[in-house]
Amino acid sequence: RRSGTSCRNLIPSFVSDRDAVRQPASIARVVLWLKCPYCGRAPAFRSLFDVHEKCATCGYVFRRGNPAYFSGAIIINYLLGAGSTLATMLLAVLLTWPAVPWKALGYLVPLAAIACVLLFNPVSKAILMAVDVRMRPITEEELVLGSHEESRARASS
């Protein structure tokens, strides 16, 4: 690694310095505590499967772009779920070797796979949002647009 390199080099060249408002929150804070990927303060999730529309603190709109924004999280969720299930199964085989309870594993491994996929759902969405904020930095226009959408929704109700 060359001395003097910074994370600023990771921002795509088509994003100018004046477009980026500020640095996003740390990935660890976003993923472990399920916080806003931009400010890192407000919770991003209402429940295990439901994401807030926008951040209560900074106004970041969680579903950027299109309605299928979180479809990329399906792949992340699959990788996390399959990887953790495989690791758990291998650990169980190693710990019980040579008398491996294959019948019990035959019932427990699929249940563990389903549980992992369900539990990793918010984590996979948080990873997707954290990576997206770093690949496509938030602009001031996006934050203003989020606040305008909220004021229009209040006016119409």
N, C-alpha and C positions, 0 to 999 in steps of 0.2 A: 504494500500500500504506500502510495506517495504521501509525503508529509504535505500538509496544507490543503488536503482535499476535505470537503465538507458535504453535509447532507444536501446542501443547496444544489449540488451537481446532479442530484437524483430527480429534480423537478424537470419535466419535459421542456425542451427549448422553445416550444410555441407558447408557453405561459410566461408572460412578462412579469418583472418584479412588481410593477404597479398593480397588476391584476390580483396577485395573491395578497390576502388581507393579513393573515398571520400564520404561524406554524401550527399544525394540528396537534392534538393531545397525543401523549405517548401510546404506543400500541398496547403495552401491558395494561395501562389504565383502562383503555377502551375494552379490551377483550376480557380481562379478569373481573372488572367491576361493571361491565356492560353499560358504560357511560357514552355520552355523545362523542363521536370521533373527532369533532372539531374543537370544542372547548374542554371536554373531559370532565365536566361538572354535573350536568343533569343526567338522569337515567334515560336510556334510549328505548327501553322496553317497558310496556305495560304489564305483560305477562310472558310466559314461556314462548308463546307463538305470536304475540302482537307487538308491533313496533309503534311508538308514538309517531304522529305526523311530522312534528318538528321539535327541536330542542327548546325547552322552556327558558333556558338561560341565554343562548346566543342566537336563536332563530334558525339554525341550520335545518333544512328540510331533509329528513332521512331518506326518502325515496327520490333520489336524484335521477332525472332523465325520463324514464318510461315506466309504465305500470309493472313490467317484468324485471324491475331493477334487482330484486333479490334472487333471480333464477340462478345466478352464479354461486349463491350460497348453497345450492343443492349439491354441487360437486364438492365444495369444501366440507359440507356436512357428511357426505358419503365417505370421503377420505378419512375424516376424523373418526367416524363411527366404525368403519371397517378396520382401520388401523388399531383402534383401542380394543375392539373385539378380538382381533387376531392376537394382539399382545396379551390380553387376558387369558385367552385359550392356551397359548403357548406357555404362559406362566403356570397355569393349572396343570398342564401336562408335565412340565419340569418338576413341579413340587410334589406330584403324586407318582412319579415314575418309580418303579416299573408297574405298579398296580393302578393304572389310570382308569378312573371311572367313566368309561366311554359312553355308557348309557346315560348317565347324569349329564355329561357334557353335551350329549345329543339334544337334551331338553333345555339346558341352561344357556348354551351359546346363542341360539336364536333369540331367546328372551333378552340376553345381554345386548345383542345387536340392536334390537328394537329400542331398548332403554337408552343405549348410547346415541342412537340417531335422534331420539326425542330430546335428550338432555343437551346434545350439542347443537340444537337448532339455533338458540340465541347466540351462541359462541361463533357459529359459522357466519351468521349475519353481521356480527360485530367485526369479525376479521375482514369480511367483504367491504364494509363501510370504512374501516381503518385504512385498508389498502387503496380504496377508491379516492379517499381524501388526499392521500399522498401522491397518487398518479394524476389526479385532476384537482389541483388545489381550489379551494372555495374562493369565489370572487365576491366583491362587495355587491355586485348586482344580484347574485343569488340570495344573499342575506336580505337585501331590500325586497326582492321578489317574494320571499317567504313571508315577510311582514305585511306586504300588500295583499297576499292571498288570504291571510288571517283577517285583515280588516274588511275585505270583500265578503268573507263568509259571515262575519258579525253583522254587516249591513243587510245581508239578504235574509237573515233569520229574525 
